[in-house]
Structure formats: C-alpha cells, structure tokens
Amino acid sequence: MEPYKELEEKYAAFAGSTHAVSCSSGTAALHLSLLAFGVGAGDEVIVPDFCMAACAFAVSYCNATPVFVDVLPDTYALDPALLEVAITPRTKAIIVVHTYGRLADMDAIIAIAKRHSIPVIEDACEAQGAVHASKADVTVYSFFRNKIIPAEEGGLITTESEHIVERANFLKSMAFNTEHDYFHTEIGYNYRMPDAEAVLALASLRAYEANVAKRTAIEAWYDQYLTQPMPKRDAVWFYEVNVPSNAKEAILAAIPRARHSFKPLSSLPMYGSGAGKPVSRALSESLLLLPAWTDLIESDVRDIAERVNGLI
C-alpha cells in the first residue's frame, strides 16, 4: 500500500471517521474543504477572529469573504452566542477552530449550523487526538513539524461524505479527467501529499501515545512551576500563558522558543486593519505561547517558568 493511502486508512481509524483524504498541508485541507462545498465569489464563510490566518486565507483563495466572529475568553473558540447573528443568506460555511488545544462547543455550533443548513468545517490542527468521531461535516488536520502528530509538512481531511472525498481527491490532483490524460474540466491544484511526508506522519501516529504522555508531563511541570498556571487543555500543543502586555517582549527575548499569540484576523491589513473583536484583541494582547516540545525535560520547563515568573 502506498504510504499516503496507509496514512489515510490509519488516521481515519484513529479519528473515528469513515474516510480520510491526505493533502500537502493543513491550509490545503481547508481550501479543498471549502471548494468541495462549492464556496466561491460572492459567498461568505464565518471564521473565528482569533485563530491561525490560514483559515481566512483559505476563504480568500476561493474569492469568498471571511466574516469574523469573536471568541470565548476561556476556550478561544468561536462564541456560539454570536454565531447566529453573523449568518446571512450568503453564508456558505462555518469554520470552527480548536485553538491552542482547547475544544470549541461543537454541539451548540452544529445545532445552529443545521438550523440554517450550513456545513461546518472543524479545524483540529492544534488539537490532534482530542477530536474523535467528529459531528462536523469535515475535520481538517495539519502535520506541520510543530504539531502534535508531526511530519515535515502535510494535511488531511476526515469526513463521512463520499462526495467530499471524491471532490477533494479530484481537485488536489490537478483535476485530471478520466477521458483524456490532459483534458481538464476544472481548475485543479497540486495539493497531493508526498510519500516521504506520509512516512513521517505514520511514524508520528505510531508514537502518538508516548508523545502525548510527554506533552502532558510538560503541561504538569508548567502548572507546578508557574505562579499563574492555566486551566488544563484538551490537547497540549503549546502552553499558552497570560502575561502583562508590557512584559511580553522581555519574556520573548528571555525565552527564544516562546512566541506571540495570534493577532485578531480582522486587524490584519488585508482584512480591514481594525482593532479586532474585543475578546480576540484582549487575548492577543495578554497571551504568550511557551514551548511544549517533547525534547524538553523538567529542568528546562522549570527554568522557563522561573524566567516568566521573574518578569511578570
């Protein structure tokens, strides 16, 4: 069996899904999902204001318009109370993101989506292993090298829909037609996953339990050594921490593997350059990401925590 097909089969079983489609990246998985739902010019797609920009970029690739909705302050996920008022006759899909490994309220979001017959795309790129038997129309994953199940790069879609599988497989492979080797009826994309990446992803999938055990230990060490620990996550990707805004740059300088949190997408220049939605803006100003790489040992985490404690 070709490695990418083996990965599709094994990841579908891992995620409790019937089908899986591999592709070149998590961003490609988002784009293919939107295309499979027929998203195009004139359409709107609801996107959380606080998440990775790839979610909005994928909408823009379709010549559609991302409509940004604020998030909850505890999960950083799409706020269901704000979702319904954002839906218009042009809304073609809803993207929900499990940001920093904290799960969104999928039951509430899917109930709203079903009332309006709008498909839900679940972005679990930062929460691999925490989503099982998803109720969303599709769930997308990334195998970028910093993810919980890493390869060097790569992405994957899980779904119960044979139509989505057929469309995603067709579009990701340059939309080749069976009638003629080089007769194309649609614009296609070179979004196939190389076998070398599939091999790396399969190895990481086999090592998932050990990887998660180490990340859980790292989370526990941060909880122990930080003076202001955070609530437990559904999946440990990074360890996000609240810090005073005037201490952020000093912490980033002291901890080279730390990083900023997301900017509100609605504040980016291509999407309006505004201040961002209120909760998204507050999270962007207060959160920093501390490393949770599996090469860290307890003394490393203690050292990082002590540097953070000393600067806040």
Secondary structure, 3 states (H helix, E strand, C coil): CCHHHHHHHHHHHHHCCCEEEEECCHHHHHHHHHHHCCCCCCCEEEEECCCCCHHHHHHHHCCCEEEEECECCCCCCECHHHHHHHCCCCEEEEEEECHHHCCCCHHHHHHHHHHCCCCEEEECCCCCCCCCCCCCCEEEEECCCCCCCCCCCCEEEEECCHHHHHHHHHHHECCEECCEEEEECCCCCECCCCHHHHHHHHHHHHCHHHHHHHHHHHHHHHHHHCCCCCCCCCCCCCEEEECCHHHHHHHHHHCCCCEECCCCHHHCHHHCCCCCCHHHHHHHHHEEEECCCCCCCHHHHHHHHHHHHHHC
